[in-house]
Amino acid sequence: MARDSVETHFLEAVEALTPGVRRDPALPVRDGTGLTGARCRELFEHQLGSRILDVAARWLRAQGQGFYTIGSSGHEGNAAVAAALRATDPALLHYRSGAFYLTRSAMAGRLPEEGLRDVLLGLAATAEEPIAGGRHKVFGHPDLAVIPQTSTIASHLPRAVGVAFAIERAAKLGVPGAWPDDAIAVTSFGDASVNHASALTGFNTAAYAAYQGMRLPLLLVCEDNGLGISVRTPKGWVEAARHPALPYFSADGCDLADACDVARRAVEHVRTTRSPAYLHMRMVRLGGHAGSDVESGYRTRREIVADLELDPLLGTARLLVEAGVATPGELVHWYETTREHILKMAMESARRPKPVSAEQIMAPLSPRSPGKVAAAASVAAEQRARLKVFGELPEAEGRLTLSQAINRTLADAMLADPGILVFGEDVARKGGVYGVTRRLQRRFGGERVFDTHLDEQAILGLALGAGVSGLLPVPEIQYLAYLHNALDQIRGEAASLSFFSQGAFRNPMVVRVAGLAYQKGFGGHFHNDNAVAALRDIPGLVVAAPARPDDAAAMLRTCLAAARVDGTVGVFLEPIALYNTRDLFEEGDNGWLAPYIPPARWAETHVPIGRARSYGDGRDIAIVTFGNGVRMSLRAAVRLTSQGYGCRVLDLRWLRPLPIEDVMRAAELTGKVLIADETRRTGGVSEGIMAELLDAGFSGQIARVGSRDSFVPLGPSAGHVLLSEAEIEEAARKLLG
């Protein structure tokens, strides 16, 4: 394979080095540093391995056998960060972390070939790659405490804050966590990423916690090469833009001795103070952003040559030669033999099997263990503990509203599982905007039920970090419209983690979201959002939409159990307008209330994921609906029944996955299906149901009625765009003929 300018310059520059007076390898490699010659030599091996892996990536790509060419050349100084940490410190790394990964692998007692092979198998997208199994090229390994990250810029920083938070919170609660009690979390990112909203959330949340004296052992590492693909980062911007409340450490990432000394101080600060710090490492990028990027199109030759002179691999070679720990000839020979060895390994890796089927690829996406989930959902705390917390047991309270049922279910779950945390905006002392979490903080304390600052990305990031660290977070997003501000934390981070780690890492959580429309006396789009399409197309996600109090209790227990058993990421969508609804057909009938089922009957009343609920046994028409549509459809069905029509109403209950078997059963029994969908006609739930019915071969009649393709206006005007009870009845009559 022909050598590029980076390789050629390195070899020529090393050959021109002048050996210094030989030092004892046990002594510092130069005066004033804590880095010994022996350790410098070890880290050079990892830096060199990372450099040649980039060569191998380009070679594999040229052969049509490699599929990823974003390299780590110029960032090999991150080996110093790995060296300053422990192999058990959780790490969330960006995509130029080759030297960090190889150093961490060696620190964990693995052979050098093992770390190299991990990366090569990923470059070739093979099924044997130990973390993603060919699904993506990521740095990650469950035995190395390296949590794989997607390529979404800076989206992992909110999670990193959550991991640091969870280390301390698990220890304080005395519950099993994924990391040692004295561990610290580390996360790395590029200089261009510091401008991203996700990064700003991470910085601000870490600083916000530290400002209040909260223990949050997190090291934020900015690897600053001055470029975001082709866009230059203004000189001095990383220093100027850093959060003033975060202690700041600055190191020359091209000088291994300086990088090791500063990284060691930064890590020691975080570990001893249990508070966050910011490590800024100045680096270079050697070569384009990726193999397809021609940097000469936006950089001058003078700039490119200047970076070659700062090559960190050359800098480490210079340290070794000037200390007499190695000779130029020895280092050149080392480079050549390593290159030959890794390219041979690359050829072997490219021959390894690739994923061969959709089933194989999707296996870790949404594992389901329905029997285990049903068993876990039936577990309750001892009656004595329940009496102590509740006073009057919820099953003795009489019939409850939807809001009350969710509240009591959360309390029961927290009693049975000490790792459950409930948090979000206003959920603690206030008990939530709608009182759903009322008295939970009083019952379980501020360590388990707490308010966050106003940032949905931060809330979900805390949940992501807590989930991957062994806890079970139940964050609340105050309104559905607010979830869209931070949806990538669910789409790009939560739902993808199991997929990109073959289930080795999971972030179980149940995200409670107050949503949908029909609030009276309150509203506008941001408090009456009926958009769920963005949730329904996220692979592996479970979306629950309970309408009635008894369903809400059972479904919430199912979601929590699925999170614990299968690592499921669930969104529990709570219809705001039904929170305190009491009546069904007429005022005072209390038809929408339901008793709280006692634990002895939880097993028989369990609601599996993807099972609908049917009302009535009519054979003329099936009205398929969910959420607020259930109450409207039941009222319309009663009027139709009184006029001689046989109606049944099917409450989907689950919007993802859809209960298509139950829908088909109702459809085949009636031959006529009306879908009453309170979401928008375009991108709404009804589109998915119709497609599923047609795909399943249903040959009967299908009609749908839904809300308009509009945002929800304020006040009574909302009635002009939202699905109405009258529209459901009219559409049913039309379908019945």
Backbone hydrogen bonds, N-H to C=O, Kabsch-Sander energy under -0.5 kcal/mol:
donor,donor_aa,acceptor,acceptor_aa,energy
8,T,4,D,-2.5
9,H,5,S,-2.4
10,F,6,V,-2.1
11,L,7,E,-2.4
12,E,8,T,-2.3
13,A,9,H,-2.6
14,V,10,F,-2.4
15,E,11,L,-2.1
16,A,12,E,-1.1
17,L,14,V,-1.6
20,G,321,V,-2.3
23,R,323,A,-2.7
27,L,24,D,-2.7
29,V,35,L,-3.4
33,T,30,R,-1.3
36,T,34,G,-0.6
37,G,27,L,-2.2
38,A,25,P,-3.0
40,C,36,T,-2.4
41,R,37,G,-2.1
42,E,38,A,-1.9
43,L,39,R,-2.5
44,F,40,C,-2.2
45,E,41,R,-1.6
46,H,42,E,-1.2
47,Q,43,L,-2.6
48,L,44,F,-3.2
49,G,45,E,-2.3
50,S,46,H,-2.2
51,R,47,Q,-2.2
52,I,48,L,-2.5
53,L,49,G,-1.8
54,D,50,S,-1.3
55,V,51,R,-1.4
56,A,52,I,-2.8
57,A,53,L,-2.3
58,R,54,D,-1.9
59,W,55,V,-2.2
60,L,56,A,-3.1
61,R,57,A,-2.0
62,A,58,R,-2.2
63,Q,59,W,-1.5
64,G,61,R,-1.4
65,Q,60,L,-3.0
66,G,60,L,-1.3
67,F,123,L,-2.6
71,G,69,T,-0.8
75,H,72,S,-2.7
78,N,75,H,-2.3
79,A,76,E,-1.7
80,A,77,G,-1.9
82,A,78,N,-1.8
83,A,79,A,-2.2
84,A,80,A,-1.3
85,L,81,V,-0.8
85,L,82,A,-0.9
89,D,86,R,-1.7
91,A,145,A,-2.8
92,L,186,V,-2.6
93,L,91,A,-0.5
93,L,147,I,-0.5
97,S,94,H,-0.6
101,Y,97,S,-2.6
102,L,98,G,-2.3
103,T,99,A,-2.1
104,R,100,F,-2.9
105,S,101,Y,-2.6
106,A,102,L,-2.0
107,M,103,T,-2.4
108,A,104,R,-1.4
109,G,106,A,-1.8
110,R,105,S,-1.8
114,E,111,L,-1.1
115,G,111,L,-1.1
116,L,112,P,-1.9
117,R,113,E,-2.8
118,D,114,E,-2.1
119,V,115,G,-1.6
120,L,116,L,-2.4
121,L,117,R,-2.7
122,G,118,D,-1.3
123,L,119,V,-2.4
124,A,120,L,-1.9
125,A,122,G,-1.3
126,T,121,L,-2.4
127,A,353,P,-2.8
128,E,353,P,-0.6
129,E,126,T,-1.3
133,G,129,E,-1.0
135,R,132,A,-1.2
138,V,136,H,-0.9
140,G,138,V,-0.7
141,H,146,V,-2.3
144,L,141,H,-1.1
145,A,142,P,-0.6
146,V,141,H,-1.8
147,I,91,A,-2.5
147,I,145,A,-0.7
155,S,152,T,-1.2
157,L,154,A,-1.6
160,A,156,H,-2.3
161,V,157,L,-2.0
162,G,158,P,-1.8
163,V,159,R,-2.4
164,A,160,A,-2.2
165,F,161,V,-2.6
166,A,162,G,-2.5
167,I,163,V,-1.9
168,E,164,A,-1.3
169,R,165,F,-2.5
170,A,166,A,-2.6
171,A,167,I,-1.3
172,K,168,E,-2.3
173,L,169,R,-2.3
174,G,170,A,-1.2
175,V,170,A,-1.8
178,A,469,S,-2.1
183,A,180,P,-1.9
185,A,217,P,-2.7
186,V,90,P,-2.1
187,T,219,L,-2.3
188,S,92,L,-1.8
189,F,221,V,-1.9
191,D,223,E,-0.9
194,V,190,G,-0.6
194,V,191,D,-0.8
195,N,192,A,-1.3
196,H,193,S,-1.9
200,L,196,H,-2.4
201,T,197,A,-2.3
202,G,198,S,-2.0
203,F,199,A,-2.9
204,N,200,L,-2.7
205,T,201,T,-2.7
206,A,202,G,-2.2
207,A,203,F,-2.5
208,Y,204,N,-3.0
209,A,205,T,-2.3
210,A,206,A,-2.3
211,Y,207,A,-2.7
212,Q,208,Y,-1.0
212,Q,209,A,-0.5
213,G,210,A,-1.7
214,M,209,A,-2.6
216,L,274,R,-2.5
218,L,216,L,-1.6
219,L,185,A,-2.7
220,L,218,L,-0.6
220,L,277,A,-2.8
221,V,187,T,-3.0
221,V,219,L,-0.6
222,C,220,L,-0.6
222,C,279,L,-2.6
223,E,189,F,-3.0
223,E,221,V,-0.7
224,D,222,C,-0.9
224,D,281,M,-2.7
225,N,223,E,-0.8
228,G,231,V,-2.7
229,I,227,L,-0.5
230,S,228,G,-1.2
231,V,228,G,-2.2
232,R,230,S,-0.5
233,T,226,G,-2.2
237,W,234,P,-2.3
240,A,236,G,-2.3
241,A,237,W,-2.9
242,R,238,V,-0.8
242,R,239,E,-0.6
246,L,243,H,-1.8
249,F,278,Y,-2.9
251,A,280,H,-2.9
253,G,251,A,-1.0
253,G,282,R,-1.5
254,C,282,R,-0.5
255,D,252,D,-1.7
256,L,254,C,-0.6
259,A,252,D,-0.5
259,A,255,D,-2.8
260,C,256,L,-2.7
261,D,257,A,-2.3
262,V,258,D,-2.6
263,A,259,A,-2.4
264,R,260,C,-2.2
265,R,261,D,-1.7
266,A,262,V,-2.7
267,V,263,A,-2.8
268,E,264,R,-2.3
269,H,265,R,-2.3
270,V,266,A,-2.2
271,R,267,V,-2.8
272,T,268,E,-2.4
273,T,269,H,-2.4
274,R,270,V,-1.7
277,A,218,L,-2.0
278,Y,247,P,-3.1
279,L,220,L,-3.6
279,L,277,A,-0.5
280,H,249,F,-3.5
280,H,278,Y,-0.6
281,M,222,C,-3.0
281,M,279,L,-0.7
282,R,251,A,-2.4
282,R,280,H,-0.6
283,M,224,D,-3.5
284,V,74,G,-1.2
286,L,73,S,-1.9
286,L,284,V,-0.6
287,G,285,R,-0.7
293,D,290,A,-1.8
294,V,292,S,-0.6
295,E,293,D,-0.9
297,G,294,V,-1.7
298,Y,295,E,-1.8
299,R,295,E,-1.6
304,I,300,T,-2.0
305,V,301,R,-2.7
306,A,302,R,-2.2
307,D,303,E,-1.7
308,L,304,I,-1.7
309,E,305,V,-1.6
310,L,306,A,-0.6
310,L,307,D,-0.8
311,D,308,L,-1.2
315,G,311,D,-2.1
316,T,312,P,-2.2
317,A,313,L,-2.1
318,R,314,L,-2.5
319,L,315,G,-1.9
320,L,316,T,-2.2
321,V,317,A,-2.5
322,E,318,R,-2.8
323,A,319,L,-1.5
324,G,321,V,-1.4
325,V,320,L,-2.1
326,A,320,L,-1.4
331,L,327,T,-2.2
332,V,328,P,-2.4
333,H,329,G,-2.5
334,W,330,E,-2.5
335,Y,331,L,-2.5
336,E,332,V,-2.5
337,T,333,H,-2.7
338,T,334,W,-2.2
339,R,335,Y,-2.6
340,E,336,E,-2.4
341,H,337,T,-2.3
342,I,338,T,-2.8
343,L,339,R,-2.4
344,K,340,E,-1.7
345,M,341,H,-2.2
346,A,342,I,-2.6
347,M,343,L,-2.0
348,E,344,K,-2.0
349,S,345,M,-2.7
350,A,346,A,-2.3
351,R,347,M,-0.7
351,R,348,E,-0.8
352,R,349,S,-1.6
361,I,357,S,-2.1
362,M,358,A,-2.6
363,A,359,E,-0.9
365,L,362,M,-2.0
366,S,362,M,-0.7
373,V,369,S,-2.8
374,A,370,P,-2.5
375,A,371,G,-2.0
376,A,372,K,-2.6
377,A,373,V,-2.6
378,S,374,A,-0.6
378,S,375,A,-0.9
379,V,376,A,-1.3
386,R,382,E,-2.2
387,L,383,Q,-2.6
388,K,384,R,-1.9
389,V,385,A,-1.9
390,F,386,R,-3.1
391,G,387,L,-1.9
392,E,390,F,-1.8
393,L,391,G,-0.6
396,A,393,L,-1.9
397,E,394,P,-1.4
400,L,594,A,-3.3
402,L,578,L,-0.6
403,S,579,Y,-2.4
405,A,401,T,-2.4
406,I,402,L,-2.1
407,N,403,S,-2.1
408,R,404,Q,-2.6
409,T,405,A,-2.1
410,L,406,I,-2.4
411,A,407,N,-2.0
412,D,408,R,-2.5
413,A,409,T,-2.5
414,M,410,L,-2.5
415,L,411,A,-1.9
416,A,412,D,-1.8
417,D,413,A,-2.0
420,I,417,D,-1.7
421,L,472,L,-1.7
422,V,448,R,-3.1
423,F,474,V,-1.0
424,G,450,F,-1.2
425,E,476,E,-0.6
427,V,424,G,-0.7
432,G,426,D,-3.1
435,G,432,G,-1.3
437,T,431,G,-1.9
438,R,431,G,-0.7
438,R,435,G,-1.3
440,L,437,T,-1.7
443,R,439,R,-1.9
444,F,440,L,-2.5
445,G,441,Q,-2.7
448,R,445,G,-1.1
449,V,445,G,-1.8
450,F,422,V,-1.7
452,T,424,G,-1.6
455,D,453,H,-1.6
459,I,455,D,-2.2
460,L,456,E,-2.5
461,G,457,Q,-2.4
462,L,458,A,-2.6
463,A,459,I,-1.8
464,L,460,L,-2.8
465,G,461,G,-2.5
466,A,462,L,-2.5
467,G,463,A,-2.8
468,V,464,L,-2.1
469,S,465,G,-0.7
470,G,467,G,-1.4
471,L,466,A,-2.4
472,L,419,G,-2.4
474,V,421,L,-2.8
476,E,423,F,-2.3
477,I,512,R,-3.0
478,Q,476,E,-0.6
480,L,514,A,-1.6
482,Y,479,Y,-1.2
483,L,479,Y,-0.9
483,L,480,L,-1.0
484,H,480,L,-0.8
485,N,482,Y,-1.0
486,A,483,L,-1.9
487,L,484,H,-0.8
489,Q,486,A,-1.9
490,I,487,L,-1.5
491,R,487,L,-3.0
492,G,488,D,-1.5
493,E,488,D,-1.2
494,A,489,Q,-2.1
495,A,490,I,-3.0
497,L,493,E,-1.1
497,L,494,A,-0.6
498,S,494,A,-0.5
500,F,496,S,-2.7
501,S,497,L,-0.6
501,S,498,S,-0.6
502,Q,498,S,-0.5
502,Q,499,F,-0.6
503,G,498,S,-2.0
504,A,501,S,-2.3
509,M,568,T,-1.6
510,V,473,P,-1.8
511,V,570,G,-3.4
512,R,475,P,-2.7
512,R,510,V,-0.8
513,V,572,F,-2.6
514,A,477,I,-1.5
515,G,513,V,-0.5
515,G,574,E,-2.8
516,L,529,D,-1.5
524,G,713,P,-0.8
525,H,712,V,-0.7
527,H,524,G,-1.8
528,N,524,G,-0.9
528,N,525,H,-0.7
532,V,530,N,-0.7
535,L,532,V,-1.2
536,R,532,V,-2.0
537,D,533,A,-1.1
538,I,535,L,-1.5
541,L,538,I,-1.6
542,V,569,V,-2.1
543,V,656,R,-2.8
544,A,542,V,-0.5
544,A,571,V,-2.8
545,A,653,R,-3.4
552,A,548,R,-2.5
553,A,549,P,-2.0
554,A,550,D,-2.0
555,M,551,D,-3.2
556,L,552,A,-2.2
557,R,553,A,-1.9
558,T,554,A,-1.9
559,C,555,M,-2.6
560,L,556,L,-2.4
561,A,557,R,-2.4
562,A,558,T,-2.9
563,A,559,C,-2.0
564,R,560,L,-2.1
565,V,561,A,-3.0
566,D,562,A,-2.3
567,G,562,A,-0.6
567,G,563,A,-1.1
568,T,562,A,-1.6
570,G,509,M,-2.4
570,G,568,T,-0.7
571,V,542,V,-3.1
572,F,511,V,-2.8
572,F,570,G,-0.5
573,L,544,A,-3.0
573,L,571,V,-0.9
574,E,513,V,-3.0
574,E,572,F,-0.7
576,I,515,G,-2.2
576,I,574,E,-0.7
577,A,517,A,-0.6
578,L,575,P,-1.4
579,Y,575,P,-0.5
579,Y,576,I,-1.6
581,T,578,L,-0.7
589,D,586,E,-2.0
592,W,582,R,-2.7
593,L,582,R,-0.8
593,L,590,N,-1.2
594,A,400,L,-1.7
596,Y,398,G,-0.6
597,I,595,P,-0.6
601,R,598,P,-2.3
602,W,599,P,-1.5
605,T,601,R,-1.4
606,H,603,A,-0.9
611,R,608,P,-1.2
613,R,651,D,-2.4
615,Y,649,V,-2.9
618,G,647,C,-1.4
620,D,646,G,-2.0
621,I,646,G,-1.7
622,A,672,K,-2.3
623,I,648,R,-2.8
624,V,622,A,-0.7
624,V,674,L,-2.9
625,T,623,I,-0.5
625,T,650,L,-2.7
627,G,545,A,-0.7
629,G,626,F,-1.8
630,V,627,G,-1.6
631,R,627,G,-0.7
632,M,628,N,-1.7
633,S,629,G,-2.6
634,L,630,V,-2.5
635,R,631,R,-1.8
636,A,632,M,-2.2
637,A,633,S,-2.8
638,V,634,L,-1.9
639,R,635,R,-1.4
640,L,636,A,-2.2
641,T,637,A,-2.8
642,S,638,V,-2.1
643,Q,639,R,-0.6
643,Q,640,L,-0.8
644,G,641,T,-2.1
645,Y,640,L,-2.1
647,C,645,Y,-0.8
648,R,621,I,-1.7
649,V,615,Y,-2.6
650,L,623,I,-2.9
651,D,613,R,-3.3
651,D,649,V,-0.6
652,L,625,T,-3.0
652,L,650,L,-0.7
654,W,652,L,-2.1
655,L,543,V,-2.2
655,L,653,R,-0.5
656,R,543,V,-1.5
656,R,657,P,-0.5
660,I,658,L,-2.1
662,D,659,P,-0.5
663,V,659,P,-2.1
664,M,660,I,-2.9
665,R,661,E,-2.0
666,A,662,D,-2.1
667,A,663,V,-2.5
668,E,664,M,-2.8
669,L,665,R,-1.7
670,T,666,A,-1.3
671,G,667,A,-3.5
673,V,701,Q,-2.5
674,L,622,A,-2.8
675,I,673,V,-0.5
675,I,703,A,-2.5
676,A,624,V,-2.7
676,A,674,L,-0.7
677,D,675,I,-0.8
677,D,705,V,-2.7
678,E,676,A,-0.6
680,R,530,N,-0.6
681,R,707,S,-1.5
683,G,681,R,-0.7
684,G,681,R,-0.5
687,E,684,G,-0.6
688,G,684,G,-0.7
689,I,685,V,-1.8
690,M,686,S,-2.6
691,A,687,E,-2.2
692,E,688,G,-2.3
693,L,689,I,-2.6
694,L,690,M,-2.4
695,D,691,A,-2.7
696,A,692,E,-1.9
697,G,694,L,-1.4
698,F,693,L,-2.5
701,Q,671,G,-2.4
703,A,673,V,-2.4
705,V,675,I,-2.7
707,S,677,D,-1.0
707,S,679,T,-1.7
708,R,721,V,-3.2
710,S,708,R,-2.4
717,S,714,L,-0.9
718,A,715,G,-2.1
719,G,716,P,-1.7
720,H,717,S,-1.8
721,V,718,A,-1.5
722,L,718,A,-1.8
728,I,724,S,-1.7
729,E,725,E,-2.2
730,E,726,A,-2.5
731,A,727,E,-2.4
732,A,728,I,-2.2
733,R,729,E,-2.4
734,K,730,E,-2.1
735,L,731,A,-2.2
736,L,732,A,-2.4
737,G,733,R,-1.2
